[in-house]
Amino acid sequence: MQGAWLLLLLLLLGLRLQLSLSVIPVEEENPAFWNQKAAEALSAAKKLQPIQTSAKNLIIFLGDGMGVPTVTATRILKGQLEGNLGPETPLAMDRFPYMALSKTYSVDRQVPDSASTATAYLCGVKTNYKTIGVSAAARFDQCNTTFGNEVISVMYRAKKAGKAVGLVTTTRVQHASPAGTYVHTVNRNWYGDADMPASALQEGCKDIATQLVSNMDINVILGGGRKYMFPEGTPDPEYPTDVNQTGTRLDGRNLVEEWLSKHQGSQYVWNREELIQKSLDPSVTYLMGLFEPVDTKFDIQRDPLMDPSLKDMAEAALRVLSRNPNGFYLFVEGGRIDRGHHLGTAYLALTEAVMFDTAIEKASQLTSEKDTLTIVTADHSHVFSFGGYTLRGTSIFGLAPLKALDGKSYTSILYGNGPGYVGTGERPNVTAAESSDPSYQQQAAVPVKSETHGGEDVAIFARGPQAHLLHGVQEQNYIAHVMAFAGCLEPYTDCGLAPPEDESSETAPSQTTRTTRQTTTTIPIRDSAGSLGPATTPLALTLLARTVLMLLGVVA
C-alpha cells in the first residue's frame, strides 16, 4: 500500500513540476504584472500600523545557523516542493511585517558560537565564546568565575511575572541555544555531570541537565537529551539494547523523576503518540518530552509515527502553555539546520529549515498578533552560499548552467570551508544525480572537519505588539530587551503599555487565525483512544520524487 501511495505521489508531483518548472509564467513578461505586485505591496505598507499595547504572550523562533543565504535557499526549496519555480514563494516568516538585522559577534569573537549568542538574544547581555547565562567577566572553563557573574533570561523574568514558560528544540534540551533560557555555565559542553571535570564539581558548578530541573520551573520541555537525565547504565526506552544510548549520570540521580515530583499536573513522554495524548489532556500543565538520547533525528530521517516533528512539538507546547491565563513565553529552535551546515550537507540543512518554517506557520495560525509578539531570528550564519547564475526553476541542489574553468560542472551551493574540500587532486565532475543525493557534501574551498559559522549579520522577523521596535541594524542582545519591554517584564515593569485586547490563544483547530495551503503530505493514524492527529511525512519522500524526475530529465 505504501509503495502504491509513493508511486502516486511521484506521478502527481511529476505532473506538477513538469507543468510549473518547464516555462517562466508568460504574465511576468508584462511590466503590468510587476507594477501591480509593487502597488499591492505599497498599499499594504501604507496601511501598516504598529500594535502599541503590551504582549500577553512572547514567542521566539530561533533558526540555528539560519543566515540570510539559508533563508533565501529555504524559500526556493519550499517553493519547488510546492511545484513552483521557487524564489517567488513566500515563507511564513516572510509574511511578518517588521524586520531588522542583528549583529552577532560576541565579546571575544568576531564570529560567534551558539552559546554566546544565546546569552545575547535570550538574556540581553553579550558574553564570551562557549559560555552561557553569564557575563563576559566569566571565563571559559573556569568554574569559579561563574559565581557573581550570572545573568537572567527573559524566560526567567516571564516565569517570575506569572506566565507559563516553555522550550522546544530539535537538539538536546541541554544544548547551547535552549540552555540560554535557564542555565549559568562557563562551559557549554557540561551537558551532564559525566561531562565535567571533578574540580568543577568540587567548586560547586552544576551540569546543564541539573540546572534544567533546578534553576526554574519550566512548564514545557521538548527535544532530545534523555541520556543526561538518568543514572549511568539506565536502558533507553527506545534503544534498550544499545549500551551507547544508556543514561550517563554519575551521581545516580533520575532528573526526570525529580522534575515530575515537583509539579502537579506533570507528565513525561518519549514518543509522538504520548506527546499528542498528553498535550490534549486539559489537566496537564507541565510536560517534558525527550525523544532521543541526544539530538533528535533530521526531519528526512525521522519515523513520522514515532518521532514528533518540530511542528508537532511547537503545537503541543502551545496547547499546554495557553492554559495559563496570564500568558506564556515560548522558545522554539530549529537546531538541526546548524548541524546540516556543519556537515557540509546543504540537503539536510535546508530540509530542516523548511520544517522550521512550517512550525512558524503553525504557531501563526494558533496565536493572534493582537496579543502575541512573535520573533524569528538566527544566532549566527554559516559559510554557505549559492550562485552560479542558475536558471530560475533549477533545483536549489542543482548545477550551474556553465562549467568552471577546469571544464567541469559545479553546484550552485558551495561552502567556504568544510568537509567537502576536494583535496589536492583533480576536482570531481559532479552530476545532477550526485548533487541531489541527501548525503552529498557540497564542495568547499578550505579543508576543515566541521564547516564553520559565518560572521555576517542575520535577519530578525517580527509581528505583534511592539514588533515595530525591531528595525534597522541592532546589536543581538537588543532582541531580549524588546521582548522584556513588550511583556512589561523586568526591568521594564513600568512599561506604560496598555494591555492587549482580550484574545484567546487556545490552540484549537477551530480558532485558527489564518488559512494557508498545506505543503506536507499527511497520514491519518489512530489508536484505541481515537484520533491522534496527522503524522507529518518527512520531506524525503517529496524530495525523492523530485530527484527521480531530475534523473529522467523532466526538470532541471
N, C-alpha and C positions, 0 to 999 in steps of 0.2 A: 504493500500500500504506500509506504514512504517513497519507494522508488518511482511509482507512478506519479505521486504528487510532485516529486522533484523534476520529473520529465515534463510535466505540465508547466511547472514554474519556468523551466528553461525555454519552452516553446513560447509562452506568453511574454516572458522578458525579452526573448529574442525578437519577437514581433515589435514590441515597444521600442527597443533600442534601434532596430533597423529603420523604423519609421522616423524616429526623432533625431537620430545621430547622423543620418545619411546626408542631410542637407541643412543649411542655415535657413531659419524662417525667412520667407520672402518679405514679410512685412518689415523686417529690420533694415531692408534696403531703402525704405522710405523715411526721409527726415521727420515726417509727421509722427512716426512711431516713437522716436526718441524725444521729440519735443513734448508729446503728450505725457510720456512717463515722467519727464522732468517737471512738467506743470503739475501733475498729481502729487509728486513729492514735495514741491514747493508749497502747494496748498495745504498739505498735511503739516508741514513745518510751521506755517503761519498760524495754524490753529493750536499748536502745541502749547500747553500751559503747565507750568510746574505744579506739583502737588505739594502744598505748603504745610500740611499737617504733620504730626508725628507718625511714626510707623509702629503699628501693633506687632507686626512680625518682621523678622530680619532673616534673609537667606543670602548666603554667599556660595556661589558655584566656582570651584577652583579647577581649571584645566591644567594639570601639572605638565609644564613644558609646552604649553599651547601658545607659542609665539604667533605673531601675525601671519607669517607664511603658512603655519599649520592651520590657522583659521581659514585662510583662503583655500588651501588644498582640501580641507574638510568640506567646505561649501561646494567645491567642484565634485567631490566624491558623492556627497549626498544627492546632488542634482542628477548625477549619472545613475545612481541607484534607483532614482525615481523615473528614469527613462528620458531625462532631459539632457541638454548639451552639457550643463554643469554650472558654469560660473554665475549664471543669472538666477539660480535657485537660492532663495534666502535661507539662512539658518535661523533657528529660533532666537538665538542671541542677536542676530541682525535686526530683529524687529524691536529691540529695546531702543527707546528714543534718545537716550543720553549716552555719551561716550567720552572717554579720556584716554590718555596714555600714562603708564606707570613706569617710573624709573626704578629698576630692580636691583641696583648694586647694593651690596651690604657694606657695613662699616669698614671691613678689611679686605673685601674682594670686589674687583670691578665686575667680574662675572660670578654670580652668587650660586648658592645651593638652595635646596628646598627648606632647610631648617631656618636659616637666617631670614629668608623671605617670609616664611610662615609667621615668624615673630613680628615682622613688619605689618603685614596686612591683617593679622588676627589680633595683635596686641597694641599696635600703634607706635612701636619703637623699633628702629633699626638696630641690628646687632651683628655679631661676628659669625663667620663661616662655621657650620656644623653645630651651632648652639641654638637652643630653643627656649623661649619663655624667660630669657634673662637679658639683661642689658649688655652693652659692649664692654662694660667693666669686667665681666666674667671672661674667663679664658678657657679655650677648648681643652677638654680632658683633665682640667684641674678642678677636682670636686670642691675644694674649699672656697673657690671663687663663686660658687653658686649662691651661697647664703648672703642675704642682704642685697642681691642684685636681681631678684625675681621681678618680673613684670607680669601683669594680669591681662587676660584676654577679654575681648568683648563678650564672648560666651559666658565667662565667669560673671561679668557685670550684669548680663541678662538674667542669669540664674538668681543672682542676688536681688534683682528687681522683681522676682516672682514669675518669670517666664519659664516655660519648658525649653529645654535645650537638647540638641542632638548633633551627631556627626555621622556621616555616611562616606565611605571610601571604597575604591576598588583595590587599594593596597591593604596592608595590615593596619589595624587601627592604631598601632603604636608607631607608625611611620612618621616621618618628619612633618608632613603637612597637617594631617589630623591632630598630631600631638601638640601642635601650636595652640590648640584650643584649651589645653588643660595642663601642660607639663612645664616643669622648670628643670632643664638639664644642660650640662656643658658638653654632652656627647650624644648626638642624635642616634648613635648605634647601640645605646644601652637599652635595647628592647626589653630584655628580661634580666633577672639577677645573674643568670649564667653568662651574660654578655659583658659583665662589669668586672673590673679588677677588684681584688679583695681590699685593697687600700681605699678605694672609693666607697665601698660598703661600710668599712670601718669608720670612715669620716662622716657617715650619715647620709650619703646620697642614695636616692631611691631610683630603681629602674623605672622605665617608662610605663610598663604594664601595671606596676603597683600604683603609680600616680594616677593612672586612668581611673581606678576604682576608689581612690582615697582623696584626691585633691578637690573634687567637687562632685555633686550629684548630677550625672548626665542621664537624661531620660531615655535617649535612644543612641545606641552604639552599634553600627552595622558596617561590616567589612571583613577582612581576613585577620589572622593573627592568633589562632587558637593555641598554638604550642607554647606561647609565652604566658598563658593564663593557668596552666595546670602543672602539677608536680612532675618531676623528671620521671620518664617512663610510662606516663599515663597514655594508654592507647587512644589514638584519634578515632572518633566515631565514624568517619568516612573512610579512613585507611587504617583499619585496626591491626593489620599485619605488617605495616611498614614502620620499621623501627626509626626511620629518619623523620617521621612525622609525629612522634610522641611528644608529650609535654617536656619542657626543659627546665622548669623551676627547681632550683637547688634548695630553696627554703621550705619546700613541701607544701606551700600554700596553694589552695584552689581559689583563685581570684574570682572566678565566675560565681561560685557558691557564696563567697563573701559579699559580692555585689548584690546577689539575689536576696540575701538575708537582711540587707539594709532597707529594702523598699517593699511596701505593699503594692500589689498590682504589677509585680515584675515578672518577666518571662525571659528565658534563654532559648534560642533556636540555632540550628546549624544547617538548615536546608531551606529551599524555596517554599515548599509546601507549608512547613511550620511557620515561616515568616508571614505568609499571607494570612494563614489562620489566626495567628496571634494578633496581628495588626488590626484585623477586623473585629476583635473582641473589645467591646467598649470598656471593659474593666481594666484593660492593660494600659498603664501609664508609664511603665518602664520596660524597655525592650532592648535586649542585647542579642545580636545575631553575628556569629563568627562562622564564615562559610568556607574557610580554608585554613590549614595550619599556618601559612604565611600570607602571601598576597593572593588575591582572587585570580582566577584564570582570565586570560584575554577573552574578549567577548566572542571572537570567532572560534574559540576552543572550548567554551563552557558547555555544560549539559543544560539545555533550557528547562528541563524538568527538575533537575536537582539544584542548579546554581542560579540564584537570582541575578538579574541584570542590574545595572546601576539605576535604570528607571524603576524597576521593581522596588529596590531599596529606598529610593527617594520617595516614592509614593507611600510605602509603608511608614516611613518616618513622618511624613506629613499627616498621615491619619492619626498616629499616636500623639504627636505634638499638638495638633489642633484641638485636642481635648482640654487643654489648659485655657481658661477664659481670659487669662492675662496676655496671651500671645506666646510666641516662641522665637528662638534663634536656631537656625539650621546651617551647618556646614556640609557641603556635598562636593566630593572630589572625584574627578576622573583621573585617577592616579597612574593608570597604565599607559596613558598617552606618552608620558615621560619614559617609561621602560621600553616601549617600542622604539622610540628615537635612540635611546642608549644602545640598543641592539643594532642600530643602523638599518632597521626594518620598517620602512615607511608604511607598509601594508598594515602592520599591527598598530602603529601609532594613529593612523588616520581612521581605521575602523573603530578604535576606541573613542576617538573624538566625535565620530558620528553618533555613537551611543550616548556620549556625554551630552550632545545637543538634544537628543531625544529626551533625556531626563530633564533638561531645561524646559522643553516644550511641555512635558507632563506637569511640572511644577507651575508653569504659567497658566495651565488650564485649571489647576486645583487651588489657585490663590487669586486674590484681587489686587491689582496695582493701587487701589484706593487705600489699602491698609497694610500692604506688604512691600517693603523695599527689597528688591532682588538685584544682586550684583553678580556679574560673571567676569572673571578675570583669570590671569595666569600668574604663576610665581616667577617664571623666567621663560626664556625661549630656548631654542636649540640651534645648532649649526646646520639646519635643514633648509634647503632651497629648492625651488623648481623653476625651470625656464626652458630655453632651447627653442623658442618660437614655435611651440607646439600648436597644431591646428585646433581650433575650438571643436569640442566633441571628442577629442582624443582622450583615451583613458588617462586619468591622473597618474597611473602607474606605467604609462606607455613610453614610447621612444620619441625623441626629437625628429622632425621631418628630414633634417640634413645630417650627414655624417660628420664626424670630427676630422681633424687634420690627418689622423692616422688611418682614415678610410673606414672607420668602424662606427657602428651605431652607439648611441649613449642615451640613457634615460633622462626624461625631463627632471625627475627628482634626483638630487645629489646631496651628499653631505660634505661639509668642510673637513671633518675628520671622522674617524670611526673604524669599526672592524671590517668595513667594506673596502679598505685600501687594497689595491690590486697587486702590490709588491713591485719589485724591480724588473720583473719580467714583462712580457707583452700583455697589453690590456685586452681583456676578453671582449669579443664582439657580441654584446648582449642581444638577445632576441626578445620579441614581444612576449613569447611564452614564458621565458625566464623572468622577465621583469614583472609579470603579473602573478607570479607564484607568491603565496603569503609569506614564505620564509626567505624570499630574496632580499639580500642586503645590497642596498644601492652603493655604487662606487663612491669612495671617499678619497680626499686629496692627501690626508695625513694618517699614518697608521697609529691608532690607539685602541686599546682593548674595549673601552666603552666610550661611545660618542659623547661629546661634551655639551654642556649648556651653552647658550648664546647670551650675550650681554646686552642686546638691544632692548628698547622699551617694549612693553606688552600692552595690550588693549584692556580697557575696562568698559563693560557694557552695563547700563543700569536702567531700572524702571521702578516707579513707585514713589512714595513720599521722600522728598529731599534728594531724589536721584539727580536733579539738576546741579547739585553741588559737585558732581563728578564731571569735570570739564577740563579742557586744556591738558597740560603736561604736569603731573603731580609726582611727588615722592610716594613710594609704595605704601608707607605707613599711614598716609592720609586716608586710605580706604577705611581703616579701622575707626578713625575719628568721625568720618561721615556716618558710619553705621551706628556708633555710640550716640552721636548727636541726633540722628533720626529717631532712635529709640528712646531718647531722653535718659540715657544711661550715664553712669559716672564716666567722666567728670562733667557731663552736660545735663545733670538732673534738673537744672533751671533753664531748660532749653527754650521755654516760652512758646512752644508749639501747641496748637490746638490738637485735641485727639482726632483720630480719623473717623470718618463716617462708620456707623455700625455695619460691618461686613462680616459674614460668616466665611471662615476658611476651612470648614469641614470638608474633607476630601471625598465627597460622594460624587459618583459619576453624573448624577442629575444636576449638580451645581457647577459643572464645567463652564468656565467663562469664555472659552474660545473653541471654535471647531476648526480642525485642520485636517488635511489629507493624511491618511495613515501611510506610513512609509515602511512598516515592517510587516512581515507575514506572521500570523498567529495561529497557534494550535490549541483548541479548547481542551482543557484537561479537567477531570473531576475526581473527587474521592467520595467516600461514603457519606461525608458531611455535606456534599453539594459542590457547587462551582467554586473553584479557587481563582478564577481569572485566567486570562490567556498567558501562555508561556511564549515569550518572545524568541523567535528563531534567530540564532546567531547570524550575523551579516555574511558569514562564509558562504551560505547557500546562494544568496543573491550574487555575490562576487564570483562564485564558481560558475554561475550561469554566464556572466559577462566574459569570463576567461575562455569558456568553450566557444562563445561567439567570436572572440578575438582570433582564436586559433583557426576558426572556419573562415575568417576573412570577412565576417558580416559587419564588424565595427572596427574602428581604428584602435 
